[in-house]
Amino acid sequence: MWIAKKTMIHTQHWDQDWSICDEDEILSKKMIPIFETYLNNRLEKGISKSAFIRHKNACHALGGNIVGKIYGYGDDPFSGNESGEEILLHYIDENGGPLIHHDNETWQREIDAMCKKLFCLLRSKAKQSRHST
């Protein structure tokens, strides 16, 4: 039986993987803690090692795609004051995420499945914070 360890998340170099310019570091640092929370949530649910790796890879791909859209293609609808949650919710919803792998339907389904779960997690966190205030 696979024993999940939080040390398996290893997101500390994602911002470097996604780097396009000096300014994108702030955006990356807003998203990475959210992906870490999501991956920890998946670990707490007891998913298999292979499923965890798929979710981790999908998070990495989504983050890189968002940084690329904003800094690589100039698709920046943000003022700079948005939270990581707000930025992610601009790109994902209950139906999935952005088209990242147009040439690989299987991998795109993995991205969409992760995005749906991440969307649910972000929505439940938002509801909890509204009720606690």
N, CA, C and O atoms as CSV, one atom per row, in Angstrom:
chain,resi,resn,atom,element,x,y,z
A,1,MET,N,N,0.850,-1.191,0.000
A,1,MET,CA,C,0.000,0.000,0.000
A,1,MET,C,C,0.884,1.239,0.000
A,1,MET,O,O,1.860,1.318,0.746
A,2,TRP,N,N,0.540,2.191,-0.830
A,2,TRP,CA,C,1.279,3.450,-0.946
A,2,TRP,C,C,0.928,4.356,0.215
A,2,TRP,O,O,-0.248,4.572,0.509
A,3,ILE,N,N,1.940,4.883,0.872
A,3,ILE,CA,C,1.717,5.823,1.964
A,3,ILE,C,C,2.048,7.208,1.446
A,3,ILE,O,O,3.189,7.499,1.089
A,4,ALA,N,N,1.042,8.052,1.411
A,4,ALA,CA,C,1.215,9.406,0.886
A,4,ALA,C,C,1.997,10.259,1.868
A,4,ALA,O,O,1.770,10.210,3.077
A,5,LYS,N,N,2.910,11.029,1.334
A,5,LYS,CA,C,3.707,11.939,2.153
A,5,LYS,C,C,3.599,13.333,1.569
A,5,LYS,O,O,3.652,13.518,0.354
A,6,LYS,N,N,3.447,14.306,2.444
A,6,LYS,CA,C,3.358,15.678,1.975
A,6,LYS,C,C,4.627,16.107,1.258
A,6,LYS,O,O,4.593,17.018,0.431
A,7,THR,N,N,5.736,15.468,1.561
A,7,THR,CA,C,6.989,15.825,0.897
A,7,THR,C,C,6.967,15.478,-0.583
A,7,THR,O,O,7.846,15.914,-1.327
A,8,MET,N,N,5.990,14.711,-1.025
A,8,MET,CA,C,5.905,14.336,-2.431
A,8,MET,C,C,5.346,15.459,-3.292
A,8,MET,O,O,5.326,15.343,-4.517
A,9,ILE,N,N,4.896,16.535,-2.675
A,9,ILE,CA,C,4.283,17.604,-3.451
A,9,ILE,C,C,5.334,18.344,-4.278
A,9,ILE,O,O,5.111,18.580,-5.465
A,10,HIS,N,N,6.457,18.713,-3.695
A,10,HIS,CA,C,7.590,19.316,-4.416
A,10,HIS,C,C,7.183,20.381,-5.428
A,10,HIS,O,O,7.364,20.191,-6.630
A,11,THR,N,N,6.644,21.480,-4.962
A,11,THR,CA,C,6.248,22.571,-5.856
A,11,THR,C,C,7.251,23.716,-5.847
A,11,THR,O,O,7.037,24.720,-6.527
A,12,GLN,N,N,8.334,23.592,-5.097
A,12,GLN,CA,C,9.216,24.732,-4.885
A,12,GLN,C,C,9.874,25.272,-6.154
A,12,GLN,O,O,10.328,26.417,-6.144
A,13,HIS,N,N,9.946,24.515,-7.232
A,13,HIS,CA,C,10.578,25.000,-8.461
A,13,HIS,C,C,9.571,25.290,-9.571
A,13,HIS,O,O,9.964,25.606,-10.694
A,14,TRP,N,N,8.293,25.186,-9.272
A,14,TRP,CA,C,7.304,25.416,-10.311
A,14,TRP,C,C,7.393,26.830,-10.870
A,14,TRP,O,O,7.262,27.028,-12.078
A,15,ASP,N,N,7.617,27.821,-9.996
A,15,ASP,CA,C,7.699,29.200,-10.492
A,15,ASP,C,C,8.845,29.349,-11.502
A,15,ASP,O,O,8.734,30.126,-12.450
A,16,GLN,N,N,9.922,28.622,-11.309
A,16,GLN,CA,C,11.033,28.658,-12.265
A,16,GLN,C,C,10.654,27.940,-13.557
A,16,GLN,O,O,11.032,28.372,-14.646
A,17,ASP,N,N,9.914,26.854,-13.434
A,17,ASP,CA,C,9.462,26.124,-14.629
A,17,ASP,C,C,8.566,26.997,-15.494
A,17,ASP,O,O,8.620,26.935,-16.722
A,18,TRP,N,N,7.745,27.808,-14.846
A,18,TRP,CA,C,6.769,28.632,-15.553
A,18,TRP,C,C,7.320,29.975,-16.011
A,18,TRP,O,O,6.662,30.678,-16.779
A,19,SER,N,N,8.505,30.343,-15.559
A,19,SER,CA,C,9.028,31.699,-15.738
A,19,SER,C,C,9.145,32.112,-17.202
A,19,SER,O,O,9.739,31.413,-18.023
A,20,ILE,N,N,8.566,33.259,-17.498
A,20,ILE,CA,C,8.653,33.871,-18.818
A,20,ILE,C,C,9.380,35.210,-18.697
A,20,ILE,O,O,10.179,35.576,-19.559
A,21,CYS,N,N,9.089,35.931,-17.618
A,21,CYS,CA,C,9.700,37.231,-17.382
A,21,CYS,C,C,9.801,37.460,-15.873
A,21,CYS,O,O,9.310,36.651,-15.086
A,22,ASP,N,N,10.424,38.538,-15.481
A,22,ASP,CA,C,10.627,38.800,-14.050
A,22,ASP,C,C,9.312,39.005,-13.301
A,22,ASP,O,O,9.206,38.635,-12.132
A,23,GLU,N,N,8.323,39.581,-13.953
A,23,GLU,CA,C,7.064,39.915,-13.287
A,23,GLU,C,C,6.182,38.706,-12.966
A,23,GLU,O,O,5.296,38.806,-12.116
A,24,ASP,N,N,6.404,37.582,-13.619
A,24,ASP,CA,C,5.493,36.447,-13.413
A,24,ASP,C,C,5.697,35.740,-12.084
A,24,ASP,O,O,4.877,34.903,-11.705
A,25,GLU,N,N,6.760,36.050,-11.373
A,25,GLU,CA,C,7.025,35.385,-10.090
A,25,GLU,C,C,5.911,35.655,-9.076
A,25,GLU,O,O,5.548,34.762,-8.310
A,26,ILE,N,N,5.375,36.853,-9.064
A,26,ILE,CA,C,4.303,37.200,-8.116
A,26,ILE,C,C,3.071,36.343,-8.386
A,26,ILE,O,O,2.470,35.802,-7.458
A,27,LEU,N,N,2.701,36.223,-9.648
A,27,LEU,CA,C,1.555,35.389,-10.010
A,27,LEU,C,C,1.791,33.938,-9.614
A,27,LEU,O,O,0.906,33.297,-9.049
A,28,SER,N,N,2.960,33.424,-9.902
A,28,SER,CA,C,3.285,32.032,-9.555
A,28,SER,C,C,3.181,31.813,-8.055
A,28,SER,O,O,2.634,30.806,-7.604
A,29,LYS,N,N,3.699,32.745,-7.293
A,29,LYS,CA,C,3.689,32.609,-5.830
A,29,LYS,C,C,2.277,32.734,-5.254
A,29,LYS,O,O,2.038,32.305,-4.125
A,30,LYS,N,N,1.349,33.305,-5.997
A,30,LYS,CA,C,-0.052,33.341,-5.561
A,30,LYS,C,C,-0.738,32.001,-5.817
A,30,LYS,O,O,-1.596,31.583,-5.040
A,31,MET,N,N,-0.362,31.331,-6.902
A,31,MET,CA,C,-1.038,30.081,-7.264
A,31,MET,C,C,-0.465,28.862,-6.562
A,31,MET,O,O,-1.218,27.954,-6.211
A,32,ILE,N,N,0.836,28.813,-6.348
A,32,ILE,CA,C,1.476,27.611,-5.809
A,32,ILE,C,C,0.880,27.173,-4.470
A,32,ILE,O,O,0.617,25.982,-4.309
A,33,PRO,N,N,0.650,28.072,-3.493
A,33,PRO,CA,C,0.048,27.605,-2.230
A,33,PRO,C,C,-1.342,26.987,-2.415
A,33,PRO,O,O,-1.734,26.096,-1.661
A,34,ILE,N,N,-2.067,27.455,-3.400
A,34,ILE,CA,C,-3.398,26.894,-3.668
A,34,ILE,C,C,-3.256,25.476,-4.220
A,34,ILE,O,O,-3.985,24.568,-3.821
A,35,PHE,N,N,-2.320,25.301,-5.129
A,35,PHE,CA,C,-2.066,23.951,-5.645
A,35,PHE,C,C,-1.583,23.028,-4.529
A,35,PHE,O,O,-1.972,21.860,-4.492
A,36,GLU,N,N,-0.753,23.521,-3.628
A,36,GLU,CA,C,-0.289,22.706,-2.500
A,36,GLU,C,C,-1.453,22.304,-1.603
A,36,GLU,O,O,-1.533,21.156,-1.166
A,37,THR,N,N,-2.355,23.244,-1.328
A,37,THR,CA,C,-3.548,22.934,-0.522
A,37,THR,C,C,-4.392,21.869,-1.222
A,37,THR,O,O,-4.853,20.918,-0.590
A,38,TYR,N,N,-4.588,22.036,-2.512
A,38,TYR,CA,C,-5.360,21.074,-3.292
A,38,TYR,C,C,-4.709,19.689,-3.239
A,38,TYR,O,O,-5.389,18.691,-3.000
A,39,LEU,N,N,-3.399,19.630,-3.462
A,39,LEU,CA,C,-2.713,18.338,-3.466
A,39,LEU,C,C,-2.731,17.692,-2.080
A,39,LEU,O,O,-2.865,16.474,-1.961
A,40,ASN,N,N,-2.597,18.507,-1.039
A,40,ASN,CA,C,-2.726,17.967,0.320
A,40,ASN,C,C,-4.122,17.410,0.555
A,40,ASN,O,O,-4.287,16.374,1.200
A,41,ASN,N,N,-5.118,18.097,0.033
A,41,ASN,CA,C,-6.500,17.624,0.130
A,41,ASN,C,C,-6.645,16.264,-0.547
A,41,ASN,O,O,-7.299,15.367,-0.014
A,42,ARG,N,N,-6.048,16.115,-1.696
A,42,ARG,CA,C,-6.093,14.835,-2.416
A,42,ARG,C,C,-5.404,13.744,-1.592
A,42,ARG,O,O,-5.893,12.617,-1.512
A,43,LEU,N,N,-4.264,14.086,-0.982
A,43,LEU,CA,C,-3.565,13.108,-0.143
A,43,LEU,C,C,-4.431,12.687,1.036
A,43,LEU,O,O,-4.498,11.504,1.372
A,44,GLU,N,N,-5.097,13.656,1.666
A,44,GLU,CA,C,-5.958,13.353,2.811
A,44,GLU,C,C,-7.120,12.451,2.418
A,44,GLU,O,O,-7.631,11.697,3.246
A,45,LYS,N,N,-7.535,12.526,1.168
A,45,LYS,CA,C,-8.625,11.674,0.688
A,45,LYS,C,C,-8.142,10.266,0.358
A,45,LYS,O,O,-8.942,9.383,0.049
A,46,GLY,N,N,-6.813,10.061,0.426
A,46,GLY,CA,C,-6.273,8.723,0.235
A,46,GLY,C,C,-6.206,8.255,-1.204
A,46,GLY,O,O,-6.383,7.066,-1.468
A,47,ILE,N,N,-5.956,9.153,-2.139
A,47,ILE,CA,C,-5.877,8.726,-3.537
A,47,ILE,C,C,-4.626,7.890,-3.777
A,47,ILE,O,O,-3.670,7.938,-3.004
A,48,SER,N,N,-4.652,7.143,-4.840
A,48,SER,CA,C,-3.519,6.279,-5.178
A,48,SER,C,C,-2.326,7.124,-5.620
A,48,SER,O,O,-2.468,8.301,-5.950
A,49,LYS,N,N,-1.171,6.512,-5.618
A,49,LYS,CA,C,0.048,7.206,-6.020
A,49,LYS,C,C,-0.060,7.675,-7.469
A,49,LYS,O,O,0.300,8.811,-7.775
A,50,SER,N,N,-0.541,6.831,-8.347
A,50,SER,CA,C,-0.644,7.221,-9.760
A,50,SER,C,C,-1.644,8.360,-9.946
A,50,SER,O,O,-1.405,9.261,-10.749
A,51,ALA,N,N,-2.757,8.333,-9.217
A,51,ALA,CA,C,-3.734,9.418,-9.310
A,51,ALA,C,C,-3.139,10.718,-8.772
A,51,ALA,O,O,-3.355,11.790,-9.337
A,52,PHE,N,N,-2.383,10.610,-7.668
A,52,PHE,CA,C,-1.745,11.795,-7.115
A,52,PHE,C,C,-0.789,12.414,-8.126
A,52,PHE,O,O,-0.780,13.632,-8.303
A,53,ILE,N,N,0.000,11.603,-8.778
A,53,ILE,CA,C,0.960,12.101,-9.773
A,53,ILE,C,C,0.225,12.767,-10.931
A,53,ILE,O,O,0.668,13.800,-11.433
A,54,ARG,N,N,-0.893,12.187,-11.357
A,54,ARG,CA,C,-1.677,12.806,-12.430
A,54,ARG,C,C,-2.212,14.172,-12.001
A,54,ARG,O,O,-2.166,15.131,-12.771
A,55,HIS,N,N,-2.720,14.255,-10.766
A,55,HIS,CA,C,-3.240,15.532,-10.260
A,55,HIS,C,C,-2.111,16.563,-10.159
A,55,HIS,O,O,-2.284,17.725,-10.525
A,56,LYS,N,N,-0.975,16.128,-9.667
A,56,LYS,CA,C,0.178,17.025,-9.540
A,56,LYS,C,C,0.612,17.540,-10.915
A,56,LYS,O,O,0.860,18.734,-11.081
A,57,ASN,N,N,0.700,16.660,-11.878
A,57,ASN,CA,C,1.090,17.066,-13.230
A,57,ASN,C,C,0.066,18.006,-13.850
A,57,ASN,O,O,0.424,18.943,-14.564
A,58,ALA,N,N,-1.203,17.754,-13.576
A,58,ALA,CA,C,-2.253,18.622,-14.109
A,58,ALA,C,C,-2.185,20.012,-13.471
A,58,ALA,O,O,-2.386,21.013,-14.158
A,59,CYS,N,N,-1.907,20.086,-12.175
A,59,CYS,CA,C,-1.732,21.388,-11.509
A,59,CYS,C,C,-0.564,22.140,-12.137
A,59,CYS,O,O,-0.667,23.333,-12.419
A,60,HIS,N,N,0.526,21.449,-12.350
A,60,HIS,CA,C,1.712,22.062,-12.945
A,60,HIS,C,C,1.385,22.598,-14.343
A,60,HIS,O,O,1.776,23.712,-14.694
A,61,ALA,N,N,0.678,21.812,-15.124
A,61,ALA,CA,C,0.320,22.234,-16.480
A,61,ALA,C,C,-0.618,23.436,-16.452
A,61,ALA,O,O,-0.454,24.364,-17.244
A,62,LEU,N,N,-1.596,23.431,-15.553
A,62,LEU,CA,C,-2.531,24.548,-15.455
A,62,LEU,C,C,-1.805,25.827,-15.063
A,62,LEU,O,O,-2.011,26.868,-15.688
A,63,GLY,N,N,-0.965,25.769,-14.048
A,63,GLY,CA,C,-0.220,26.950,-13.623
A,63,GLY,C,C,0.644,27.509,-14.741
A,63,GLY,O,O,0.663,28.718,-14.971
A,64,GLY,N,N,1.354,26.637,-15.432
A,64,GLY,CA,C,2.187,27.076,-16.550
A,64,GLY,C,C,1.370,27.681,-17.673
A,64,GLY,O,O,1.791,28.651,-18.302
A,65,ASN,N,N,0.204,27.110,-17.924
A,65,ASN,CA,C,-0.676,27.635,-18.959
A,65,ASN,C,C,-1.163,29.040,-18.609
A,65,ASN,O,O,-1.192,29.923,-19.466
A,66,ILE,N,N,-1.544,29.241,-17.356
A,66,ILE,CA,C,-2.037,30.551,-16.927
A,66,ILE,C,C,-0.924,31.587,-17.010
A,66,ILE,O,O,-1.142,32.681,-17.530
A,67,VAL,N,N,0.259,31.266,-16.510
A,67,VAL,CA,C,1.390,32.201,-16.603
A,67,VAL,C,C,1.679,32.511,-18.065
A,67,VAL,O,O,1.922,33.665,-18.417
A,68,GLY,N,N,1.656,31.498,-18.914
A,68,GLY,CA,C,1.894,31.700,-20.344
A,68,GLY,C,C,0.866,32.602,-20.992
A,68,GLY,O,O,1.210,33.458,-21.807
A,69,LYS,N,N,-0.402,32.414,-20.632
A,69,LYS,CA,C,-1.450,33.259,-21.213
A,69,LYS,C,C,-1.283,34.713,-20.783
A,69,LYS,O,O,-1.431,35.628,-21.593
A,70,ILE,N,N,-0.979,34.915,-19.524
A,70,ILE,CA,C,-0.899,36.287,-19.013
A,70,ILE,C,C,0.381,36.982,-19.460
A,70,ILE,O,O,0.340,38.124,-19.916
A,71,TYR,N,N,1.514,36.301,-19.333
A,71,TYR,CA,C,2.787,36.956,-19.619
A,71,TYR,C,C,3.347,36.645,-20.997
A,71,TYR,O,O,4.135,37.423,-21.535
A,72,GLY,N,N,2.958,35.537,-21.565
A,72,GLY,CA,C,3.485,35.180,-22.878
A,72,GLY,C,C,2.664,35.737,-24.021
A,72,GLY,O,O,3.198,36.079,-25.075
A,73,TYR,N,N,1.341,35.828,-23.803
A,73,TYR,CA,C,0.456,36.262,-24.871
A,73,TYR,C,C,-0.250,37.572,-24.562
A,73,TYR,O,O,-1.038,38.058,-25.373
A,74,GLY,N,N,0.024,38.141,-23.406
A,74,GLY,CA,C,-0.569,39.426,-23.062
A,74,GLY,C,C,-2.044,39.367,-22.698
A,74,GLY,O,O,-2.730,40.388,-22.730
A,75,ASP,N,N,-2.539,38.188,-22.354
A,75,ASP,CA,C,-3.942,38.014,-21.967
A,75,ASP,C,C,-4.071,38.280,-20.471
A,75,ASP,O,O,-4.272,37.350,-19.689
A,76,ASP,N,N,-3.955,39.554,-20.067
A,76,ASP,CA,C,-3.929,39.889,-18.648
A,76,ASP,C,C,-5.144,40.731,-18.267
A,76,ASP,O,O,-5.109,41.956,-18.377
A,77,PRO,N,N,-6.210,40.083,-17.824
A,77,PRO,CA,C,-7.403,40.829,-17.417
A,77,PRO,C,C,-7.347,41.303,-15.963
A,77,PRO,O,O,-8.364,41.729,-15.415
A,78,PHE,N,N,-6.174,41.234,-15.334
A,78,PHE,CA,C,-6.064,41.486,-13.904
A,78,PHE,C,C,-5.352,42.794,-13.607
A,78,PHE,O,O,-4.542,43.283,-14.395
A,79,SER,N,N,-5.678,43.346,-12.444
A,79,SER,CA,C,-5.048,44.592,-12.001
A,79,SER,C,C,-3.775,44.341,-11.209
A,79,SER,O,O,-2.966,45.251,-11.030
A,80,GLY,N,N,-3.589,43.113,-10.733
A,80,GLY,CA,C,-2.427,42.783,-9.918
A,80,GLY,C,C,-2.774,42.602,-8.454
A,80,GLY,O,O,-1.967,42.090,-7.679
A,81,ASN,N,N,-3.975,43.021,-8.070
A,81,ASN,CA,C,-4.395,42.903,-6.677
A,81,ASN,C,C,-5.219,41.645,-6.405
A,81,ASN,O,O,-5.611,41.402,-5.264
A,82,GLU,N,N,-5.481,40.859,-7.419
A,82,GLU,CA,C,-6.310,39.670,-7.252
A,82,GLU,C,C,-5.570,38.590,-6.470
A,82,GLU,O,O,-4.345,38.474,-6.516
A,83,SER,N,N,-6.360,37.816,-5.759
A,83,SER,CA,C,-5.798,36.674,-5.033
A,83,SER,C,C,-5.536,35.541,-6.020
A,83,SER,O,O,-6.014,35.560,-7.154
A,84,GLY,N,N,-4.777,34.570,-5.569
A,84,GLY,CA,C,-4.554,33.386,-6.387
A,84,GLY,C,C,-5.855,32.675,-6.715
A,84,GLY,O,O,-6.027,32.153,-7.816
A,85,GLU,N,N,-6.780,32.657,-5.744
A,85,GLU,CA,C,-8.075,32.020,-5.971
A,85,GLU,C,C,-8.834,32.712,-7.087
A,85,GLU,O,O,-9.406,32.053,-7.956
A,86,GLU,N,N,-8.842,34.048,-7.067
A,86,GLU,CA,C,-9.552,34.799,-8.105
A,86,GLU,C,C,-8.958,34.545,-9.479
A,86,GLU,O,O,-9.686,34.411,-10.463
A,87,ILE,N,N,-7.653,34.480,-9.544
A,87,ILE,CA,C,-6.989,34.224,-10.826
A,87,ILE,C,C,-7.355,32.835,-11.336
A,87,ILE,O,O,-7.729,32.677,-12.498
A,88,LEU,N,N,-7.248,31.822,-10.465
A,88,LEU,CA,C,-7.585,30.465,-10.895
A,88,LEU,C,C,-9.050,30.353,-11.301
A,88,LEU,O,O,-9.369,29.693,-12.290
A,89,LEU,N,N,-9.936,30.986,-10.552
A,89,LEU,CA,C,-11.366,30.901,-10.875
A,89,LEU,C,C,-11.710,31.612,-12.178
A,89,LEU,O,O,-12.782,31.386,-12.740
A,90,HIS,N,N,-10.828,32.456,-12.657
A,90,HIS,CA,C,-11.028,33.068,-13.972
A,90,HIS,C,C,-10.834,32.026,-15.083
A,90,HIS,O,O,-11.422,32.146,-16.158
A,91,TYR,N,N,-10.014,31.009,-14.823
A,91,TYR,CA,C,-9.658,30.028,-15.846
A,91,TYR,C,C,-10.320,28.670,-15.672
A,91,TYR,O,O,-10.356,27.886,-16.620
A,92,ILE,N,N,-10.845,28.369,-14.485
A,92,ILE,CA,C,-11.475,27.064,-14.267
A,92,ILE,C,C,-12.913,27.260,-13.800
A,92,ILE,O,O,-13.280,28.318,-13.287
A,93,ASP,N,N,-13.713,26.220,-13.987
A,93,ASP,CA,C,-15.082,26.234,-13.481
A,93,ASP,C,C,-15.561,24.801,-13.275
A,93,ASP,O,O,-14.771,23.858,-13.327
A,94,GLU,N,N,-16.847,24.648,-13.042
A,94,GLU,CA,C,-17.385,23.316,-12.751
A,94,GLU,C,C,-17.305,22.367,-13.944
A,94,GLU,O,O,-17.529,21.167,-13.791
A,95,ASN,N,N,-16.989,22.887,-15.127
A,95,ASN,CA,C,-16.880,22.050,-16.324
A,95,ASN,C,C,-15.454,21.657,-16.672
A,95,ASN,O,O,-15.241,20.802,-17.531
A,96,GLY,N,N,-14.480,22.267,-16.020
A,96,GLY,CA,C,-13.090,21.930,-16.297
A,96,GLY,C,C,-12.221,23.159,-16.385
A,96,GLY,O,O,-12.456,24.160,-15.709
A,97,GLY,N,N,-11.209,23.067,-17.230
A,97,GLY,CA,C,-10.247,24.150,-17.337
A,97,GLY,C,C,-9.988,24.532,-18.774
A,97,GLY,O,O,-10.712,24.122,-19.682
A,98,PRO,N,N,-8.946,25.324,-18.975
A,98,PRO,CA,C,-8.624,25.768,-20.333
A,98,PRO,C,C,-8.120,24.613,-21.194
A,98,PRO,O,O,-7.632,23.603,-20.686
A,99,LEU,N,N,-8.249,24.785,-22.487
A,99,LEU,CA,C,-7.723,23.793,-23.417
A,99,LEU,C,C,-6.203,23.916,-23.429
A,99,LEU,O,O,-5.653,24.900,-23.922
A,100,ILE,N,N,-5.552,22.932,-22.896
A,100,ILE,CA,C,-4.093,22.936,-22.803
A,100,ILE,C,C,-3.508,21.922,-23.781
A,100,ILE,O,O,-2.524,22.199,-24.467
A,101,HIS,N,N,-4.121,20.757,-23.835
A,101,HIS,CA,C,-3.615,19.674,-24.690
A,101,HIS,C,C,-4.631,19.387,-25.795
A,101,HIS,O,O,-5.362,18.398,-25.743
A,102,HIS,N,N,-4.662,20.258,-26.783
A,102,HIS,CA,C,-5.622,20.107,-27.878
A,102,HIS,C,C,-5.365,18.866,-28.712
A,102,HIS,O,O,-6.259,18.397,-29.417
A,103,ASP,N,N,-4.160,18.332,-28.641
A,103,ASP,CA,C,-3.808,17.170,-29.445
A,103,ASP,C,C,-3.794,15.859,-28.655
A,103,ASP,O,O,-3.435,14.809,-29.188
A,104,ASN,N,N,-4.196,15.932,-27.362
A,104,ASN,CA,C,-4.195,14.726,-26.538
A,104,ASN,C,C,-5.439,14.740,-25.647
A,104,ASN,O,O,-5.440,15.327,-24.565
A,105,GLU,N,N,-6.485,14.089,-26.122
A,105,GLU,CA,C,-7.771,14.104,-25.424
A,105,GLU,C,C,-7.690,13.473,-24.034
A,105,GLU,O,O,-8.351,13.939,-23.106
A,106,THR,N,N,-6.903,12.437,-23.886
A,106,THR,CA,C,-6.772,11.769,-22.596
A,106,THR,C,C,-6.164,12.711,-21.567
A,106,THR,O,O,-6.668,12.823,-20.449
A,107,TRP,N,N,-5.090,13.384,-21.940
A,107,TRP,CA,C,-4.436,14.295,-21.002
A,107,TRP,C,C,-5.328,15.493,-20.715
A,107,TRP,O,O,-5.353,15.983,-19.586
A,108,GLN,N,N,-6.058,15.971,-21.712
A,108,GLN,CA,C,-6.971,17.093,-21.481
A,108,GLN,C,C,-8.079,16.689,-20.505
A,108,GLN,O,O,-8.501,17.501,-19.682
A,109,ARG,N,N,-8.545,15.462,-20.588
A,109,ARG,CA,C,-9.549,14.986,-19.614
A,109,ARG,C,C,-8.975,14.995,-18.204
A,109,ARG,O,O,-9.687,15.311,-17.251
A,110,GLU,N,N,-7.693,14.652,-18.057
A,110,GLU,CA,C,-7.028,14.708,-16.746
A,110,GLU,C,C,-7.000,16.145,-16.228
A,110,GLU,O,O,-7.283,16.390,-15.055
A,111,ILE,N,N,-6.661,17.089,-17.096
A,111,ILE,CA,C,-6.639,18.510,-16.726
A,111,ILE,C,C,-8.037,18.933,-16.277
A,111,ILE,O,O,-8.197,19.558,-15.228
A,112,ASP,N,N,-9.040,18.592,-17.073
A,112,ASP,CA,C,-10.411,18.991,-16.750
A,112,ASP,C,C,-10.898,18.368,-15.445
A,112,ASP,O,O,-11.574,19.027,-14.656
A,113,ALA,N,N,-10.561,17.116,-15.218
A,113,ALA,CA,C,-10.979,16.453,-13.974
A,113,ALA,C,C,-10.343,17.146,-12.766
A,113,ALA,O,O,-11.015,17.386,-11.763
A,114,MET,N,N,-9.056,17.463,-12.861
A,114,MET,CA,C,-8.393,18.160,-11.770
A,114,MET,C,C,-9.008,19.540,-11.576
A,114,MET,O,O,-9.247,19.953,-10.441
A,115,CYS,N,N,-9.265,20.256,-12.659
A,115,CYS,CA,C,-9.835,21.603,-12.564
A,115,CYS,C,C,-11.215,21.579,-11.899
A,115,CYS,O,O,-11.534,22.471,-11.113
A,116,LYS,N,N,-12.023,20.582,-12.204
A,116,LYS,CA,C,-13.341,20.464,-11.565
A,116,LYS,C,C,-13.196,20.276,-10.058
A,116,LYS,O,O,-13.918,20.899,-9.279
A,117,LYS,N,N,-12.277,19.428,-9.654
A,117,LYS,CA,C,-12.058,19.191,-8.218
A,117,LYS,C,C,-11.473,20.420,-7.541
A,117,LYS,O,O,-11.864,20.756,-6.423
A,118,LEU,N,N,-10.549,21.088,-8.201
A,118,LEU,CA,C,-9.970,22.313,-7.651
A,118,LEU,C,C,-11.041,23.397,-7.529
A,118,LEU,O,O,-11.078,24.125,-6.537
A,119,PHE,N,N,-11.902,23.503,-8.526
A,119,PHE,CA,C,-13.001,24.467,-8.481
A,119,PHE,C,C,-13.903,24.200,-7.272
A,119,PHE,O,O,-14.270,25.129,-6.552
A,120,CYS,N,N,-14.254,22.950,-7.053
A,120,CYS,CA,C,-15.098,22.593,-5.902
A,120,CYS,C,C,-14.408,22.948,-4.590
A,120,CYS,O,O,-15.049,23.473,-3.678
A,121,LEU,N,N,-13.119,22.671,-4.483
A,121,LEU,CA,C,-12.371,22.994,-3.276
A,121,LEU,C,C,-12.353,24.507,-3.039
A,121,LEU,O,O,-12.573,24.961,-1.916
A,122,LEU,N,N,-12.092,25.283,-4.086
A,122,LEU,CA,C,-12.055,26.742,-3.937
A,122,LEU,C,C,-13.426,27.292,-3.569
A,122,LEU,O,O,-13.525,28.208,-2.753
A,123,ARG,N,N,-14.465,26.756,-4.149
A,123,ARG,CA,C,-15.832,27.197,-3.825
A,123,ARG,C,C,-16.184,26.849,-2.379
A,123,ARG,O,O,-16.793,27.659,-1.680
A,124,SER,N,N,-15.808,25.657,-1.928
A,124,SER,CA,C,-16.131,25.281,-0.545
A,124,SER,C,C,-15.344,26.133,0.444
A,124,SER,O,O,-15.868,26.484,1.501
A,125,LYS,N,N,-14.091,26.475,0.121
A,125,LYS,CA,C,-13.312,27.373,0.975
A,125,LYS,C,C,-13.953,28.754,1.035
A,125,LYS,O,O,-13.990,29.374,2.098
A,126,ALA,N,N,-14.458,29.241,-0.098
A,126,ALA,CA,C,-15.099,30.557,-0.131
A,126,ALA,C,C,-16.367,30.554,0.717
A,126,ALA,O,O,-16.640,31.518,1.433
A,127,LYS,N,N,-17.138,29.475,0.638
A,127,LYS,CA,C,-18.361,29.376,1.450
A,127,LYS,C,C,-18.029,29.322,2.925
A,127,LYS,O,O,-18.712,29.956,3.730
A,128,GLN,N,N,-16.991,28.578,3.303
A,128,GLN,CA,C,-16.583,28.490,4.707
A,128,GLN,C,C,-16.130,29.841,5.228
A,128,GLN,O,O,-16.458,30.208,6.356
A,129,SER,N,N,-15.386,30.582,4.431
A,129,SER,CA,C,-14.907,31.880,4.916
A,129,SER,C,C,-16.048,32.875,5.024
A,129,SER,O,O,-15.999,33.748,5.891
A,130,ARG,N,N,-17.073,32.786,4.187
A,130,ARG,CA,C,-18.245,33.671,4.284
A,130,ARG,C,C,-19.027,33.353,5.554
A,130,ARG,O,O,-19.534,34.263,6.211
A,131,HIS,N,N,-19.130,32.072,5.906
A,131,HIS,CA,C,-19.897,31.684,7.105
A,131,HIS,C,C,-19.156,32.003,8.393
A,131,HIS,O,O,-19.782,32.199,9.434
A,132,SER,N,N,-17.830,32.056,8.333
A,132,SER,CA,C,-17.068,32.296,9.543
A,132,SER,C,C,-16.902,33.789,9.842
A,132,SER,O,O,-16.433,34.154,10.920
A,133,THR,N,N,-17.277,34.640,8.911
A,133,THR,CA,C,-17.159,36.087,9.157
A,133,THR,C,C,-18.442,36.692,9.644
A,133,THR,O,O,-18.502,37.896,9.894
